[in-house]
Amino acid sequence: MADKRQFTLRLQDEVFDKIKIIADTENRSIAMQIEFAVKKYIADYEKKNGIIKIEE
């Protein structure tokens, strides 16, 4: 399993509540739903703009 960084994320109440509803519908935790959404955004971005290269 890949390492995961922990950080604080502040969201407006309405955004949080909507993510919770989507997560419940998809049988995911809120954290996993947010990670899923971010990964989808990155994939869409890279499809349009090219792969993002990360230097180690």
Buried (B, 14 or more C-beta within 10 A) or exposed (E): EEEEEEEEEEEEEEEBEEBEEBBEEEEBEBEEBBEBEEEEEEEEEEEEEEEEEEEE
